[in-house]
């Protein structure tokens, strides 16, 4: 991990709604992270970014790299533009962390892999497996408490993010899969969206996609997502992980402890700043069976779980680039998530069973 004299330096390409997620860690932890600048093609947007965040901006990637060479580049741009910047970074030998998904569709995804897959320079900014709750669940699985997990149900986030969680919990790599999906539309009130409060309690049509994913190794996942589920407080997260010796359902762990003994325990969040706790307002840790299974190293910033996960992703990216840790989320992993998500989308649209074979990156390190 970097220190005061040697923070992790990164350049951000793009100044859309996701860019602040990469800017906030540097603002909160300047001893660990430093943004060398932002590439914003629009001069007005660039000026606004400089005024708000106090970092220089450039109109092109070339200008930014000539001004200062960062440890890595973050391509936080549209799906269509992402492959262009990934290729440009690889051509210059610069490590790049690209936003999800790496390419707009299956054809472009395979093309991108063929172009840069063996470069060893491309990682994907998939933060969901690093959420505190998911890290804690994974720690319980790794303890052996519920045995091998063979089934996962995820109703939380959408598409490639959900596939990342499913694959994390099931330990499935680049296997092929068979997907059966359906889409249905029902009315649902939407009091809150990405744009803010709607002050509208009138139910309006919302689509839900449900899918059963059968991996070639025999493990099974259920995907369930409703439009705007991230923001809508009327649709809560649900996750169930079924193992040979028990299961994890949300924060509840049920396990076999003896021939006729079954116990249930809970993942407990220690949240600071509640009532008379004056330590700040942060997640401190998550414990299970009186043991800490996740500790938050990003205390002091009052970060939400997503911001905690992004900070951890940036740290791991920096450590990897400097030879101090493994790759955080290689292009092969992000590509597999997106290929699965596209297969789910195709099945939901056509109503047909879709078989996804092994992809070109299967087995890649």
N, C-alpha and C positions, 0 to 999 in steps of 0.2 A: 504494500500500500504506500501511496505517495506521502511525502511529509511537507512541512512548511516551505522548504527550499525547492521542492521538486513536485509541484502539483501535476495532475493529469491534465494535459492540454488538448482540447478538441475544437475543431471548426464545425459550425452548424451551417448546412446548406438548406435554405428555405426558412421562411418566417411565417408559417401557417399556425393553426391552432395547437399543433403538437410541440412546436419549438420551445415554448415556455417550460415544458416538462424537462427539457435538457438544460435550460438556462437557470432554473431555480436551484438545483444542487450546487452550482458554482457560486451563486449568490449566498446560499446558506453555509457552504463549507469551502471558503476560498483557499484554505490550507490544503484541500484535497483535489479540488477541481478548478480549472481555469478555461474560460471560453476565449479562444484567440480571435474570434469574430464570427460574423454571420454573412452568408452570401444571399443577398436579396436582389433579384433582378429589377424590382421596382424601386427607384431611388427614394420615393416618398415613404415606402415601407421601411427601407433601410434607415432613413433619418429617424423614423418613429422608434425603431429598434434600438438605435444608438442612444436616443434620449431616455428611453425607459430602462435599458439594461446597462448602459455605459460601456458598450463594446463597439469596436469598429465594424463597419460593414463594407462589402464590396459587391460589385455587380456580377462578377464572374468567379468561378472556382480558380482559374489561373491566377487572377490578381491576388486572391486571398492566399494561395500557396506561395506565391512569390514574396508576399509581405512577411509571412512566418510559416514555418513548417510545423504543423501540430503532431501530436502523437497519433491521432486518427481523425477522420472526417465522419460526421453524422449526416446522412442523406435523409433529411426530413422534408421530403417533397411528395408530389402526387404519385399515384401508382404508375402512371404513364411515364413520368420523368425519372423515376428512381433508377431503372436500368442504365439510363444514359450517364448518370452521375457515378454509379457503381463502376461502370466500365472505365470512365475517365480517371477515377481514383486508382484502379488497378493498373491502368496504363502507366501511371506515374509512380507506381510502387507504394502507394499510400494505403494503409489499412482503413477500411470503411465499415461503419455500422449503419445499415440501411433500415429504414422504417418498414413496418409490416404493411402489406405483403411485399416481397422483393420485386414482383413484376405484376402487371395487370391481369394476365390470363395464363392458361396452361401453356400455350404455344410460346409466349414470351418468357415464361418461367424456365422452360427447357432450354430455350435459346440462351438465356442469361447463364444458366449452369454450364452449358457447353463452352461459353466464352470465358468465364471467370472461375468456374468451379474448382479448378485445380490450382488456383493462384495462392490459396491459403491466406488471402487478405480480407475476405468478406465475412462479416457477422451480421446477424439480424437482431433488431431491437425488439425482441419478444420478452416483455417484462413479466407476463402473467405467472409463469412458473416460480418467479421470485417473490410473489405476494407473501406476506408473513403467514397468512392462514394456510396457503398451499405448502409453504416450506415446513410448517409444523405438521401438517398431515403426512407429508413425505417422510418426516423424521419418525412418526409413529409406524409407518409402513416399514421403514428401514430397521426398526427395532425388532421386527418379526412378530409383533403382537397380534396381528390379524392374518398372518400367513401370506402367501402369494396372492396378490390382487388380480382377479380375473375379469371383474366387471366394474365399469365406472358409469355413473350418470352425472351429467353436468348441465345445469340450467343456470347460466350466469352471464357470460359474455358471448360474443358471436364468433362464428366461423373459425378463422385461423387461430385466434386466441384460445377458443375452447378446445381446438384440436391439440394445442400445445399442452394444456392442462391434462387432457385425456391421455396423451402419450406419456407425460411425466408420471402420472399415477399408475399407468398400466405397464410401464417399462417396455413399450413397443417402439422399435426403431423405425426402419424404413420398409416395413412389411406392406404387401399389397392388402387390399381390403374390399369387401362387398358392402354396398350401402343401399339401404332402403329408406327413403325419406318421403314425408308428406308435408304439404303446406296447407294451412287453414287460416281463414280470416274471420275474426269475431270483433265485436265492438269492445272497446276498453277506454276508460278515461285516462287522459295523459296530462296530469297536473304539472309535470316538470320535464323539460327537454334540455339538450345541450345549450340552447339559446336562453334558458332561464325558465322562470315560472310562467305558466300559460294563463293562470286564473280562469281555467275552463274545465268544468266538471262534466261536460257533455261527452259521453262515450262516442268514439269514432273508430272506424275500421283499423285493426292492427293485425298484421300477419304473424303467425307462429310457424316455425319450421321444426319438425321433430324428425330425428333420424336414428336408425339402428345401424351401427357400424360393426361389422364382423371382420376382425383381422385374421390374416391367413394362419397365424399361430394359435388361433382358437379363442383369444380374448375378445370381449364384446364391450361396446360403449353405446350409451344413449345420449344424444344431443338434443337439447330443447331450448329454443330461443325465440322470444317475442320482440317485435319491433320496439326499439327504445328501452329495452329491459335494463340497460346500464343506468338510466336516469329515473325511470318510472318507479316511485316508491310503492306502487301497487303490485309490483312483480319482484319478489325477493329472490336472492341467490339460493340455489340448492345444489348440493353435491353429495353423492353417495358412492362409496368405494367398498366393494364387496370382496372379502378375502376368504381363504380356506378356513380360517379360525375365528372369523368375526367380521366386523364392518365399521367403517367410519361414515356417519351421516351428519353432515354439517360439522358441528363441534362435539358430537357424541361418539364415543368409541365403545363398542361392545366386543368382548372377546371371551374365548374359552380359557378358563384358568385351571380346570381339573375335570375329572371324568363327569361330574355332575355339577360343576360350578361355572357359572357365567357371571361376568361382572360388567358394569357400565361405568365409564368415567368420562370426563369432559376436558376438552382443550379450554384453558382459561386464559383470557387476555388480561394482563395487568396494564390498565390504561391510566396514565398520569393525568392530573388536573381535574379529577372528579371530586366534587364537594370540598373537603378540607385538605386534599392533597395539593400542595403548592410547588411540586417539582417541575411544573410546566404542563404542556398539553401534548403528550406523545404516547405512542405505544411503547411500553418498556420491554415486555417480553410475553411469550406465550408458553404456558407450562402444561404439563400432562403427568398425572401420577406423581406430583410433587417434584418433578424435574423440569428444568427449562429446556424446551425443545426448539425455541426460536428466540434469539435476542436481537433487539433492534439497535444496530450500530449507528443509526442516523437520528438519534435523539437530539432535541434542541431546536429543530426546524419546524415543529408542529406539522409534520408531513402526513398526508393521507397515505393509505397503504400503497396506492399506485405510485405516488411520488417516492416512497421508500424503495419500492421495487426498481424504479428507474435509476435511483441513486446507486443501488447495489449493482445494477447492470453496467452502469458507467464505470464503477470501480473495477469490476471484473474485466471489462474491456481494456481499461488502462493497465491492469496487472498483466493481462495476456500480451498486449502489445510490447510491454517491457520485459517479457520473458519470466514473469513472476507468478503465472497461473495458467490454467487451461483456457481454451477458447470459450467465451460465454454462451454463444448460441450460433453455431456455424450455419452458413448458407444452406447446407443440406437439410438441417433441422427446420429452418423457416420455410424452405421449399416443400418439405413433406407436409407441414401443417397446411399450407395453402393448397396443395394438390388434393388433400383430403377434403378440405372445405369446398373446393370447386366441384368435387364429386358429389358432395352432399347437395350443393346448389343445383347441380344438373338433375339429380334424382328427384328433388322436390319440384323442379319445373316440369319435368316430363312425366312424373309418376312411375317411372321405370326403375328397376334394380340396376345399379351401376357398379361395374367391377373395375376397380382401379388396380392395375398391375404394378409391379415394382418399377420405380422410376429410375432415370439415369444416375441419380445420386445415391442409389441404394448401396449401403455398405461404406459410404465415404466417411472418413474420419472428421 
